[in-house]
Amino acid sequence: MCVLTSGRARGCKDAIGGLKAIFVFNFVEDSFTVTGGEATAVSANVVDDAVYRYDLIGTGNSYVETFTASTENGTTVYEQVLTVQLPKQDLATTNQLNLLVKSRAVVVVLDRAGNYRVMGISDGTNGNGSLESGAAKADFNGYNLTLTATEKDPSPFLDTTTRDAFLDLVNAAQITS
């Protein structure tokens, strides 16, 4: 039975929005051990130097998780949508994004508050996007990328130990400099 176990007091006005970075790796079954909505261990199957960091700047980056419950079906799902803008086009990034949208990548999202959350943990993500040149000289030139996933549970937060172990796996050779 699903019974509420606590409430929530009014929080301080110290929250901050936006994303700092995303970390992308090829889908691995059970990539993290999850307990109570928190990732408490990273799987040994997430290989060293196979996690890639994408630094994000500006306000065109967001992560939205929408939950939907159906009384008729007896189901609840969480739709996870990550939208990022990567300025400046180049061949290396174009080639990597081509691979990314064809894969079932798992994404760890780092927000500006310092939270690390895992997106697409069960089945990976699906991607779409665009390459934009802009029209005027000051227009955006780069990539708009949207990754989506549908999960049965909210995206888990990484605990401190798991975060540190995960960050040790980040490939030193980044896609763009």
VEXZA-652359 format. One record per residue: residue number from 0; residue in three letters; x negated, y negated, z of N, C-alpha, C, O in turn. Coordinates in pm, 1 decimal, always signed. Last residue first. Example, Ala and Ser with C-alpha at 12.3 -4.5 7.8 and 13.67 -1.06 7.14 Angstrom:
REM VEXZA-652359
    n  res        nu        nv        nw       cau       cav       caw        cu        cv        cw        ou        ov        ow
    1  ser   -1285.0    +225.0    +708.0   -1367.0    +106.0    +714.0   -1290.0      -3.0    +787.0   -1340.9    -113.8    +803.9
    0  ala   -1319.0    +569.0    +780.0   -1230.0    +450.0    +780.0   -1320.0    +330.0    +780.0   -1423.6    +331.9    +846.5
This chain:
REM VEXZA-652359
    n  res        nu        nv        nw       cau       cav       caw        cu        cv        cw        ou        ov        ow
  176  ser   -3675.2   -2136.0   -2663.7   -3751.7   -2206.9   -2562.1   -3697.5   -2345.9   -2539.4   -3750.3   -2420.0   -2456.6
  175  thr   -3467.0   -1846.1   -2688.5   -3513.5   -1976.9   -2737.0   -3589.8   -2044.9   -2626.0   -3570.8   -2014.6   -2508.3
  174  ile   -3486.5   -1593.2   -2565.0   -3442.2   -1606.4   -2702.9   -3489.9   -1737.9   -2761.9   -3546.2   -1741.3   -2871.3
  173  gln   -3780.4   -1520.2   -2365.0   -3645.7   -1569.3   -2384.2   -3614.7   -1583.7   -2532.5   -3705.4   -1586.1   -2615.7
  172  ala   -3959.6   -1294.2   -2204.7   -3951.5   -1348.8   -2341.4   -3807.1   -1390.0   -2367.0   -3721.0   -1304.7   -2388.4
  171  ala   -3903.0   -1181.0   -1958.3   -3981.5   -1305.2   -1961.2   -3977.5   -1372.2   -2098.3   -3990.7   -1494.2   -2107.5
  170  asn   -3593.7   -1050.6   -1870.0   -3702.0   -1048.4   -1966.1   -3772.6   -1183.6   -1967.9   -3708.1   -1288.0   -1977.9
  169  val   -3503.9    -963.5   -1545.3   -3488.7   -1060.7   -1654.1   -3614.5   -1060.7   -1740.7   -3726.5   -1069.6   -1690.5
  168  leu   -3531.3    -810.3   -1322.9   -3515.5    -740.4   -1450.8   -3510.1    -834.4   -1571.1   -3511.6    -789.3   -1685.6
  167  asp   -3527.1    -971.1   -1104.4   -3655.2    -907.7   -1136.2   -3651.8    -837.9   -1272.3   -3756.6    -809.6   -1330.4
  166  leu   -3257.7   -1023.6   -1082.6   -3343.2   -1126.7   -1142.3   -3482.5   -1073.3   -1174.9   -3548.9   -1125.6   -1264.4
  165  phe   -3176.8    -789.1    -945.8   -3133.0    -814.5   -1082.9   -3224.7    -915.2   -1151.5   -3264.9    -894.5   -1266.0
  164  ala   -3289.8    -828.5    -695.0   -3330.0    -711.1    -774.3   -3293.4    -730.9    -920.3   -3370.1    -693.8   -1009.2
  163  asp   -3150.0   -1062.9    -619.7   -3296.1   -1064.5    -631.1   -3346.9    -947.8    -715.5   -3436.5    -965.2    -798.1
  162  arg   -2883.6    -965.0    -620.4   -2923.5   -1078.1    -704.9   -3074.4   -1077.7    -726.9   -3121.0   -1090.8    -840.1
  161  thr   -2901.0    -774.0    -420.0   -2873.7    -732.1    -557.2   -2912.5    -841.3    -655.7   -2967.9    -813.1    -761.9
  160  thr   -2943.0    -940.6    -198.0   -3040.7    -836.5    -231.7   -3024.2    -791.6    -376.2   -3123.2    -773.2    -447.1
  159  thr   -2708.7   -1103.8    -202.0   -2843.0   -1161.0    -213.2   -2946.9   -1058.6    -255.8   -3030.5   -1087.5    -341.4
  158  asp   -2447.8    -969.7    -415.7   -2501.9   -1007.1    -285.7   -2647.5   -1049.4    -304.6   -2703.1   -1031.9    -413.0
  157  leu   -2256.7   -1096.2    -680.6   -2378.8   -1024.4    -644.3   -2420.1   -1068.2    -504.6   -2427.2   -1187.8    -476.2
  156  phe   -1903.9   -1052.5    -707.0   -2015.8   -1139.2    -673.7   -2136.8   -1050.5    -644.7   -2121.4    -941.3    -590.0
  155  pro   -1706.9    -904.2    -970.6   -1774.1    -899.2    -840.5   -1885.3   -1003.6    -828.5   -1951.5   -1038.0    -926.4
  154  ser   -1406.7   -1013.6   -1109.1   -1550.3    -998.9   -1131.3   -1622.0   -1002.7    -996.6   -1600.3   -1094.3    -917.3
  153  pro   -1119.5    -822.2    -996.3   -1191.3    -947.0   -1021.6   -1340.4    -921.3   -1042.4   -1393.4    -819.2    -998.4
  152  asp   -1017.9    -522.2   -1178.1   -1050.3    -594.7   -1055.7   -1118.7    -725.9   -1090.2   -1170.8    -741.0   -1200.8
  151  lys    -982.1    -430.8   -1431.0    -878.6    -397.4   -1333.1    -898.9    -469.4   -1200.8    -806.6    -476.8   -1119.8
  150  glu   -1046.7    -654.8   -1709.2   -1087.9    -566.7   -1600.2    -970.7    -538.2   -1507.1    -872.5    -612.4   -1504.7
  149  thr   -1151.6    -760.0   -2016.6   -1032.9    -732.7   -1936.9   -1069.3    -625.1   -1836.3   -1116.7    -517.6   -1873.0
  148  ala   -1343.9   -1027.6   -2154.9   -1335.5    -891.7   -2099.9   -1203.7    -880.9   -2025.3   -1150.5    -980.7   -1976.5
  147  thr   -1512.6   -1232.6   -2396.1   -1396.8   -1196.9   -2315.5   -1407.8   -1053.3   -2267.6   -1471.8    -969.2   -2330.7
  146  leu   -1701.2   -1512.9   -2495.3   -1702.5   -1371.0   -2460.7   -1583.1   -1343.5   -2370.6   -1554.7   -1421.0   -2279.3
  145  thr   -1772.4   -1746.3   -2735.2   -1672.9   -1705.6   -2637.1   -1682.9   -1554.8   -2618.7   -1674.1   -1478.7   -2715.0
  144  leu   -1984.2   -2006.5   -2837.5   -1968.3   -1863.4   -2816.0   -1863.7   -1839.7   -2709.2   -1865.1   -1904.6   -2604.7
  143  asn   -2111.4   -2222.2   -3062.5   -2001.9   -2209.7   -2966.4   -1973.5   -2060.7   -2955.8   -1942.0   -1996.2   -3055.8
  142  tyr   -2428.0   -2350.7   -3137.6   -2340.0   -2234.7   -3133.1   -2232.6   -2254.5   -3027.1   -2261.0   -2298.5   -2915.7
  141  gly   -2514.6   -2649.9   -3314.5   -2548.9   -2530.6   -3237.7   -2440.8   -2425.4   -3246.5   -2371.6   -2412.2   -3347.5
  140  asn   -2478.0   -2978.8   -3275.8   -2535.1   -2883.7   -3370.2   -2577.3   -2763.6   -3288.6   -2665.4   -2773.6   -3203.2
  139  phe   -2257.4   -3244.6   -3222.3   -2309.6   -3118.1   -3172.5   -2357.8   -3031.3   -3288.4   -2286.5   -3012.9   -3387.1
  138  asp   -2360.9   -3563.4   -3366.6   -2265.1   -3456.1   -3337.4   -2335.5   -3331.9   -3285.2   -2456.5   -3315.6   -3301.3
  137  ala   -2526.5   -3763.6   -3454.0   -2519.1   -3742.3   -3309.1   -2421.8   -3631.9   -3270.1   -2401.6   -3608.5   -3151.0
  136  lys   -2489.9   -3766.8   -3732.6   -2621.4   -3732.3   -3676.8   -2616.9   -3701.6   -3527.4   -2696.5   -3621.0   -3479.1
  135  ala   -2175.0   -3609.1   -3814.6   -2259.8   -3727.2   -3793.2   -2389.6   -3683.9   -3725.2   -2396.6   -3575.6   -3667.0
  134  ala   -2098.2   -3338.7   -3820.8   -2084.8   -3423.1   -3939.9   -2175.6   -3544.8   -3930.0   -2244.9   -3579.4   -4025.7
  133  gly   -2212.3   -3007.0   -3724.4   -2169.6   -3142.9   -3696.9   -2159.1   -3220.8   -3827.0   -2205.5   -3174.9   -3931.3
  132  ser   -2269.7   -2742.5   -3753.1   -2374.4   -2837.4   -3790.6   -2340.6   -2978.9   -3746.5   -2430.0   -3062.3   -3732.3
  131  glu   -2210.2   -2449.4   -3569.0   -2163.2   -2580.7   -3610.9   -2280.6   -2671.6   -3641.8   -2378.2   -2677.2   -3567.0
  130  leu   -2093.1   -2130.4   -3563.2   -2215.5   -2208.2   -3579.0   -2170.7   -2341.3   -3634.9   -2101.2   -2346.4   -3736.4
  129  ser   -1873.6   -1969.9   -3327.1   -1900.0   -2043.9   -3450.0   -2038.0   -2107.6   -3443.9   -2092.0   -2135.0   -3336.7
  128  gly   -1716.6   -1668.3   -3205.3   -1772.4   -1801.4   -3194.5   -1791.8   -1866.6   -3328.8   -1735.0   -1825.3   -3429.8
  127  asn   -1673.6   -1383.9   -2991.5   -1648.2   -1456.9   -3114.6   -1704.8   -1596.6   -3097.1   -1737.0   -1637.8   -2985.6
  126  gly   -1697.5   -1060.7   -2831.9   -1738.1   -1197.6   -2859.2   -1685.2   -1252.7   -2988.9   -1655.9   -1179.3   -3083.2
  125  asn   -1626.5    -864.9   -2546.2   -1606.4    -886.7   -2689.6   -1635.8   -1032.7   -2716.3   -1603.9   -1119.2   -2634.7
  124  thr   -1807.9    -670.9   -2298.1   -1737.1    -789.5   -2347.2   -1716.9    -782.1   -2497.9   -1781.5    -703.6   -2567.4
  123  gly   -1766.6    -379.0   -2086.2   -1842.2    -476.4   -2162.8   -1753.4    -589.8   -2209.7   -1638.8    -603.2   -2166.7
  122  asp   -1616.1    -222.3   -1919.5   -1616.0    -188.9   -2061.7   -1699.3    -283.2   -2147.2   -1702.2    -268.5   -2269.4
  121  ser   -1677.8    -302.7   -1650.3   -1622.1    -170.2   -1682.2   -1639.0    -128.3   -1827.2   -1672.1     -13.2   -1855.7
  120  ile   -1786.6    -563.0   -1644.9   -1857.2    -455.0   -1577.0   -1806.9    -315.8   -1617.2   -1884.9    -220.5   -1618.1
  119  gly   -1730.4    -818.0   -1741.4   -1731.5    -704.9   -1833.2   -1795.5    -580.8   -1775.1   -1853.2    -500.9   -1848.8
  118  met   -1943.0   -1007.1   -1530.2   -1831.6   -1008.4   -1625.2   -1843.2    -888.1   -1717.6   -1951.8    -858.2   -1767.2
  117  val   -2039.8   -1078.0   -1208.6   -2055.3    -984.7   -1320.2   -1927.6    -981.8   -1402.8   -1818.7    -957.1   -1351.1
  116  arg   -2182.8   -1377.0   -1073.0   -2067.8   -1286.7   -1088.8   -2086.9   -1202.5   -1214.0   -2143.0   -1248.9   -1313.3
  115  tyr   -2341.8   -1573.6    -841.4   -2367.1   -1482.4    -952.8   -2250.0   -1385.3    -956.5   -2220.3   -1319.0    -857.1
  114  asn   -2339.9   -1909.7    -731.0   -2275.4   -1778.3    -731.5   -2312.5   -1701.1    -857.4   -2314.4   -1757.1    -967.0
  113  gly   -2430.3   -2170.4    -729.2   -2525.0   -2064.5    -694.8   -2464.8   -1925.3    -687.6   -2531.2   -1831.8    -642.8
  112  ala   -2275.5   -2365.3    -824.0   -2270.7   -2348.3    -678.7   -2364.4   -2236.5    -633.1   -2376.9   -2210.4    -513.5
  111  arg   -2289.9   -2342.9   -1095.7   -2369.5   -2449.5   -1032.9   -2366.7   -2443.4    -880.7   -2447.2   -2509.4    -814.9
  110  asp   -2305.7   -1985.6   -1166.6   -2242.8   -2116.7   -1165.7   -2329.9   -2217.8   -1090.3   -2430.5   -2181.7   -1029.3
  109  leu   -2400.2   -1736.0   -1374.1   -2450.5   -1816.2   -1262.9   -2384.7   -1952.8   -1268.8   -2405.0   -2027.7   -1364.3
  108  val   -2284.7   -1424.7   -1473.3   -2263.4   -1568.5   -1485.3   -2314.1   -1635.8   -1357.7   -2275.9   -1597.6   -1247.1
  107  val   -2387.0   -1155.1   -1651.7   -2386.4   -1210.2   -1517.2   -2384.4   -1361.4   -1533.4   -2471.3   -1419.1   -1598.8
  106  val   -2231.1    -938.9   -1878.2   -2283.4   -1073.0   -1854.0   -2277.3   -1104.0   -1704.5   -2175.1   -1081.8   -1639.5
  105  val   -2277.2    -676.1   -2107.2   -2233.3    -715.3   -1973.8   -2301.4    -848.6   -1945.5   -2416.5    -869.1   -1984.2
  104  ala   -2186.4    -613.2   -2450.6   -2274.1    -667.0   -2346.9   -2201.4    -689.1   -2215.0   -2081.5    -716.7   -2211.5
  103  arg   -2139.0    -443.7   -2670.2   -2046.0    -449.1   -2556.3   -2122.2    -503.4   -2435.6   -2120.5    -441.9   -2329.0
  102  ser   -2213.4    -603.2   -2991.1   -2236.4    -510.5   -2880.0   -2121.5    -515.1   -2780.1   -2020.3    -581.5   -2802.4
  101  lys   -2169.9    -801.3   -3169.1   -2144.6    -664.5   -3216.3   -2158.3    -561.0   -3104.3   -2119.5    -445.3   -3120.9
  100  val   -2250.6   -1026.9   -3038.3   -2107.7   -1014.1   -3066.6   -2071.9    -875.2   -3121.0   -1955.0    -836.5   -3118.7
   99  leu   -2532.7    -970.6   -3021.6   -2450.3    -984.9   -2902.0   -2302.1    -963.6   -2932.4   -2234.5    -890.2   -2860.3
   98  leu   -2626.6    -978.2   -3284.9   -2630.3    -852.2   -3209.1   -2535.8    -856.7   -3089.8   -2467.2    -758.9   -3060.2
   97  asn   -2581.3   -1249.3   -3332.6   -2523.7   -1149.5   -3422.0   -2518.5   -1013.9   -3352.0   -2417.9    -943.4   -3359.1
   96  leu   -2747.1   -1359.1   -3141.1   -2602.6   -1371.6   -3123.1   -2526.8   -1277.2   -3215.5   -2418.8   -1229.8   -3180.1
   95  gln   -2995.5   -1295.7   -3259.7   -2958.1   -1236.6   -3131.1   -2808.2   -1246.6   -3105.6   -2748.1   -1152.4   -3053.8
   94  asn   -2986.6   -1448.6   -3499.2   -3001.6   -1302.8   -3505.0   -2959.5   -1236.2   -3374.3   -2894.8   -1131.5   -3376.8
   93  thr   -2965.4   -1708.2   -3391.1   -2862.3   -1656.7   -3481.0   -2867.5   -1504.9   -3486.0   -2763.7   -1439.2   -3477.8
   92  thr   -3209.3   -1723.1   -3252.5   -3083.4   -1723.1   -3178.3   -2969.9   -1669.2   -3264.2   -2886.8   -1592.5   -3215.7
   91  ala   -3390.0   -1715.1   -3472.3   -3398.7   -1616.8   -3364.3   -3267.6   -1608.1   -3286.6   -3219.7   -1498.4   -3257.9
   90  leu   -3316.0   -1942.8   -3631.6   -3302.3   -1806.1   -3682.7   -3301.3   -1702.3   -3570.6   -3219.6   -1610.3   -3573.4
   89  asp   -3119.0   -2195.2   -3467.4   -3246.6   -2142.2   -3515.5   -3226.0   -1995.9   -3552.4   -3129.4   -1933.1   -3509.0
   88  gln   -2944.5   -2491.4   -3369.0   -2948.4   -2362.4   -3438.0   -3091.6   -2325.6   -3475.1   -3173.5   -2411.0   -3509.0
   87  lys   -2854.3   -2658.9   -3088.1   -2963.1   -2642.8   -3183.4   -2968.9   -2500.6   -3240.7   -2994.9   -2403.8   -3169.2
   86  pro   -2693.8   -2554.2   -2782.0   -2733.2   -2653.9   -2880.5   -2850.0   -2608.2   -2967.6   -2933.6   -2528.5   -2924.8
   85  leu   -2445.3   -2351.5   -2706.0   -2591.0   -2342.8   -2713.5   -2636.4   -2439.7   -2822.3   -2620.1   -2411.8   -2941.0
   84  gln   -2178.0   -2329.3   -2494.6   -2232.4   -2403.2   -2608.1   -2383.9   -2395.5   -2598.6   -2442.8   -2429.0   -2495.8
   83  val   -1945.9   -2076.8   -2392.0   -2073.3   -2147.9   -2380.4   -2105.6   -2220.1   -2510.3   -2066.4   -2178.2   -2619.2
   82  thr   -1702.6   -1926.8   -2201.4   -1723.8   -2013.0   -2317.3   -1853.9   -2088.7   -2296.0   -1871.1   -2156.6   -2194.8
   81  leu   -1557.5   -1634.1   -2095.1   -1676.7   -1716.9   -2083.3   -1691.6   -1795.2   -2212.4   -1693.3   -1736.9   -2320.8
   80  val   -1294.5   -1490.4   -1934.3   -1330.3   -1563.5   -2055.8   -1447.6   -1656.4   -2024.8   -1438.0   -1745.1   -1939.9
   79  gln   -1123.2   -1212.0   -1827.5   -1241.4   -1293.6   -1803.4   -1282.3   -1358.2   -1935.0   -1302.3   -1289.5   -2035.1
   78  glu    -828.6   -1107.7   -1687.5    -891.6   -1145.2   -1813.6   -1003.2   -1244.3   -1782.2    -980.4   -1347.2   -1718.5
   77  tyr    -729.8    -850.3   -1495.2    -805.0    -975.3   -1486.7    -870.3   -1000.2   -1621.0    -956.8    -923.9   -1664.0
   76  val    -415.2    -696.3   -1419.7    -540.1    -705.0   -1494.9    -599.2    -844.3   -1478.2    -528.8    -941.6   -1451.0
   75  thr    -197.6    -468.2   -1275.9    -261.0    -598.5   -1260.0    -391.4    -594.9   -1337.7    -469.8    -501.0   -1323.5
   74  thr    +115.8    -291.9   -1303.8     -25.7    -313.1   -1334.1     -69.0    -454.1   -1296.3     +12.4    -545.9   -1286.3
   73  gly    +380.0    -209.4   -1325.0    +305.0    -172.1   -1205.6    +154.9    -190.8   -1224.0     +75.3    -115.8   -1167.5
   72  asn    +548.4    -285.9   -1525.9    +448.5    -183.8   -1557.0    +372.6    -134.5   -1434.9    +308.1     -29.8   -1439.8
   71  glu    +716.5    -471.5   -1394.5    +773.2    -367.8   -1478.9    +675.1    -252.9   -1502.3    +713.9    -136.2   -1499.0
   70  thr    +538.4    -644.6   -1270.2    +626.8    -563.5   -1187.6    +679.8    -445.4   -1268.1    +687.5    -333.4   -1217.7
   69  ser    +217.6    -722.1   -1343.5    +343.5    -686.9   -1407.9    +424.3    -595.1   -1315.6    +383.4    -482.6   -1286.8
   68  ala     -13.1    -989.3   -1308.3     +50.2    -871.2   -1250.4    +184.2    -848.9   -1319.6    +255.7    -944.2   -1350.7
   67  thr    -312.3   -1128.2   -1405.1    -173.5   -1110.1   -1443.4    -122.3    -979.4   -1384.3    -179.8    -872.8   -1406.6
   66  phe    -564.6   -1373.8   -1369.9    -506.6   -1246.4   -1328.3    -358.5   -1244.5   -1360.0    -288.3   -1344.4   -1344.4
   65  thr    -839.4   -1505.0   -1533.4    -694.8   -1515.1   -1517.0    -640.1   -1378.4   -1478.2    -666.4   -1278.9   -1545.8
   64  glu   -1123.1   -1683.4   -1507.7   -1071.6   -1548.2   -1483.3    -923.9   -1561.4   -1448.5    -887.9   -1621.2   -1347.1
   63  val   -1356.8   -1861.3   -1690.0   -1220.4   -1859.8   -1638.3   -1176.5   -1715.3   -1624.0   -1190.7   -1635.2   -1716.3
   62  tyr   -1631.1   -2061.4   -1720.5   -1590.9   -1923.5   -1694.4   -1453.7   -1929.8   -1629.4   -1435.7   -1995.3   -1526.8
   61  ser   -1791.8   -2281.8   -1956.6   -1696.6   -2251.4   -1849.5   -1673.6   -2100.9   -1838.9   -1693.7   -2025.2   -1933.9
   60  asn   -1945.5   -2556.6   -2109.6   -1962.5   -2418.5   -2062.0   -1865.0   -2392.1   -1947.7   -1856.6   -2470.5   -1853.2
   59  gly   -1978.6   -2818.6   -2186.0   -1904.5   -2730.1   -2275.6   -1909.6   -2583.5   -2234.2   -1881.0   -2495.4   -2315.3
   58  thr   -2135.3   -2998.3   -2050.3   -2004.1   -2967.0   -1993.8   -1921.8   -2872.5   -2080.7   -1804.8   -2849.0   -2050.7
   57  gly   -2492.4   -2928.4   -2017.5   -2372.8   -2998.9   -2061.6   -2245.3   -2945.0   -1999.5   -2246.6   -2859.9   -1910.6
   56  ile   -2659.6   -2614.4   -2061.6   -2659.0   -2756.8   -2027.4   -2527.4   -2816.4   -2073.2   -2459.2   -2759.8   -2158.6
   55  leu   -2794.9   -2299.8   -1969.5   -2682.8   -2378.6   -2020.0   -2696.8   -2522.6   -1974.2   -2740.2   -2549.5   -1862.3
   54  asp   -3010.2   -2036.4   -2065.6   -2987.9   -2156.6   -1984.7   -2880.2   -2240.6   -2051.1   -2874.9   -2251.3   -2173.6
   53  tyr   -2989.2   -1705.5   -2071.5   -2953.2   -1818.6   -2156.3   -2926.1   -1935.5   -2062.8   -2828.2   -1933.2   -1988.2
   52  arg   -3189.4   -1418.6   -2029.5   -3132.3   -1538.9   -1969.8   -3106.0   -1642.5   -2079.0   -3189.1   -1664.3   -2167.1
   51  tyr   -3150.3   -1071.3   -2058.3   -3192.2   -1195.8   -2120.9   -3116.5   -1313.9   -2062.1   -2994.4   -1309.3   -2046.9
   50  val   -3280.5    -764.5   -1977.4   -3183.4    -864.3   -1936.5   -3235.2    -998.6   -1987.0   -3350.0   -1035.2   -1961.5
   49  ala   -3481.2    -590.9   -2016.5   -3369.1    -578.3   -2108.7   -3254.8    -672.0   -2070.5   -3144.7    -661.0   -2124.6
   48  asp   -3690.8    -572.1   -1834.4   -3711.6    -651.2   -1955.6   -3600.6    -634.7   -2058.7   -3622.4    -661.6   -2176.9
   47  asp   -3577.9    -261.7   -1703.3   -3668.0    -377.4   -1695.0   -3683.0    -442.4   -1831.9   -3687.3    -373.4   -1933.7
   46  val   -3236.2    -158.6   -1751.1   -3379.2    -141.8   -1775.0   -3455.8    -272.5   -1758.9   -3407.1    -379.5   -1795.1
   45  val   -3013.5     -13.1   -1566.9   -3032.9    -146.4   -1622.3   -3183.9    -164.2   -1630.1   -3250.8    -182.6   -1528.4
   44  asn   -3036.4    +223.9   -1432.9   -3016.1    +231.7   -1577.6   -3019.3     +94.6   -1645.5   -3027.0     +86.5   -1768.1
   43  ala   -3036.9    +173.5   -1168.2   -3168.8    +196.3   -1228.5   -3157.8    +205.5   -1380.4   -3259.0    +196.1   -1450.0
   42  ser   -2795.5     -79.8   -1088.7   -2829.8     +55.7   -1132.2   -2971.1     +61.5   -1189.9   -3018.2     -33.6   -1252.3
   41  val   -2796.7    -279.2    -800.7   -2805.2    -275.0    -946.3   -2854.6    -136.2    -984.6   -2944.6     -81.6    -920.8
   40  ala   -2567.0    -322.4    -529.9   -2687.7    -260.1    -585.4   -2679.9    -265.4    -736.7   -2571.6    -257.2    -794.8
   39  thr   -2339.0    -455.7    -465.7   -2434.2    -432.2    -357.1   -2560.8    -361.2    -402.9   -2652.6    -341.5    -323.4
   38  ala   -2107.7    -682.3    -560.0   -2207.4    -591.8    -616.6   -2319.5    -578.8    -513.7   -2385.7    -676.5    -479.0
   37  glu   -1793.7    -696.9    -405.6   -1931.3    -746.0    -407.8   -2022.7    -639.4    -467.7   -2015.9    -522.0    -431.0
   36  gly   -1545.5    -591.1    -366.2   -1556.4    -707.0    -454.2   -1696.1    -765.5    -463.9   -1715.5    -871.5    -523.5
   35  gly   -1595.6    -363.6    -202.3   -1518.9    -476.7    -151.4   -1533.0    -603.3    -233.8   -1532.6    -713.0    -177.9
   34  thr   -1869.6    -279.6    -385.9   -1798.9    -247.5    -262.5   -1727.3    -372.0    -213.7   -1790.5    -474.1    -186.8
   33  val   -2028.9    -148.1    -663.7   -1939.6    -252.3    -614.6   -1863.4    -200.7    -493.2   -1801.6     -94.3    -496.4
   32  thr   -2328.5    -114.6    -827.2   -2244.5     -53.0    -725.4   -2161.1    -164.9    -665.3   -2215.6    -265.8    -620.6
   31  phe   -2361.7    -173.7   -1178.9   -2373.1    -219.8   -1040.8   -2286.7    -131.5    -951.8   -2184.0     -79.8    -995.5
   30  ser   -2323.2     -22.8   -1406.3   -2443.2    -105.7   -1397.4   -2467.8    -160.6   -1257.1   -2581.5    -190.5   -1220.8
   29  asp   -2156.3    +191.4   -1503.4   -2186.9    +173.3   -1360.4   -2315.0     +92.7   -1340.5   -2404.5    +134.4   -1267.0
   28  glu   -2304.3    +205.4   -1820.4   -2199.6    +258.1   -1732.5   -2244.7    +243.2   -1587.7   -2357.6    +278.2   -1553.3
   27  val   -2412.6     -80.8   -1974.9   -2458.6     +37.7   -1901.8   -2344.2     +79.7   -1811.7   -2292.4      -1.4   -1734.9
   26  phe   -2448.0    -291.5   -2251.7   -2358.4    -220.1   -2162.0   -2425.5     -95.9   -2104.7   -2486.7     -17.1   -2176.8
   25  asn   -2730.9    -510.4   -2247.8   -2649.0    -409.8   -2314.1   -2568.2    -331.9   -2211.3   -2613.2    -309.1   -2099.0
   24  phe   -2704.2    -833.2   -2090.1   -2772.1    -706.7   -2115.5   -2675.3    -609.1   -2180.0   -2553.6    -623.2   -2168.4
   23  val   -2756.3   -1170.2   -1996.8   -2687.5   -1075.6   -2084.0   -2770.9    -949.3   -2097.0   -2892.8    -955.9   -2113.1
   22  phe   -2677.9   -1433.4   -1793.7   -2774.7   -1326.1   -1812.3   -2701.8   -1214.0   -1884.9   -2597.1   -1167.9   -1839.4
   21  ile   -2641.2   -1787.4   -1803.4   -2583.3   -1653.6   -1812.4   -2697.2   -1555.7   -1837.8   -2799.6   -1591.2   -1896.2
   20  ala   -2640.3   -2087.8   -1601.9   -2703.4   -1989.5   -1690.8   -2616.1   -1865.8   -1699.5   -2529.2   -1842.3   -1615.5
   19  lys   -2474.7   -2282.5   -1484.0   -2617.7   -2309.0   -1500.9   -2680.1   -2216.8   -1604.5   -2762.3   -2259.9   -1685.4
   18  leu   -2149.5   -2431.4   -1513.1   -2237.4   -2314.6   -1519.8   -2381.2   -2358.0   -1541.7   -2407.4   -2457.5   -1609.2
   17  gly   -1893.8   -2597.4   -1309.0   -1987.6   -2581.3   -1419.2   -2077.3   -2459.3   -1404.9   -2080.9   -2393.6   -1301.0
   16  gly   -1839.3   -2779.4    -998.9   -1801.2   -2700.4   -1114.8   -1914.3   -2685.6   -1214.7   -2017.0   -2752.9   -1205.6
   15  ile   -1860.8   -2753.2    -648.6   -1911.7   -2814.8    -771.1   -1878.8   -2721.7    -887.8   -1889.5   -2599.7    -875.7
   14  ala   -1733.8   -2836.0    -322.0   -1746.0   -2746.2    -437.0   -1797.5   -2823.6    -558.3   -1779.3   -2945.0    -568.1
   13  asp   -1681.0   -2980.0     -98.7   -1820.7   -2971.9    -139.4   -1843.5   -2876.1    -255.8   -1957.1   -2839.1    -285.5
   12  lys   -1470.4   -3040.2     +93.0   -1474.4   -3094.8     -42.6   -1619.3   -3098.0     -90.6   -1673.7   -3204.5    -119.6
   11  cys   -1387.2   -2738.2    +270.8   -1454.6   -2867.7    +259.9   -1453.7   -2912.2    +114.4   -1438.0   -2830.4     +23.8
   10  gly   -1059.3   -2581.2    +268.6   -1204.4   -2586.0    +256.5   -1257.6   -2728.0    +254.1   -1182.9   -2824.4    +237.5
    9  arg    -810.4   -2478.2    +484.4    -848.8   -2578.6    +385.5   -1000.4   -2590.1    +385.8   -1062.1   -2606.9    +491.0
    8  ala    -816.6   -2120.6    +533.0    -809.1   -2258.1    +581.8    -845.4   -2353.3    +467.9    -904.1   -2312.5    +367.7
    7  arg    -629.7   -1842.4    +443.1    -743.8   -1927.6    +408.2    -719.8   -2068.0    +460.6    -614.9   -2127.4    +435.4
    6  gly    -561.1   -1512.0    +567.2    -522.3   -1636.1    +501.7    -647.6   -1715.3    +468.8    -758.1   -1661.1    +466.9
    5  ser    -554.7   -1150.9    +532.6    -601.2   -1277.7    +589.1    -544.0   -1394.9    +510.8    -486.6   -1378.6    +403.1
    4  thr    -436.7    -927.8    +422.5    -515.8    -908.2    +544.0    -568.8   -1037.6    +603.6    -623.0   -1036.1    +714.1
    3  leu    -145.7    -798.2    +258.7    -238.7    -907.8    +284.0    -311.0    -885.7    +416.0    -253.6    -831.5    +510.4
    2  val    -131.7    -475.6    +125.5     -84.6    -565.0    +230.2    -190.0    -673.1    +250.8    -309.2    -643.6    +259.5
    1  cys     -45.0    -224.4     -71.2    -119.8    -349.9     -80.5     -60.3    -450.8     +16.9     +47.9    -504.8      -6.4
    0  met     -83.7    +117.0      +0.0      +0.0      +0.0      +0.0     -88.4    -123.7      +0.0    -193.7    -126.4     +63.8
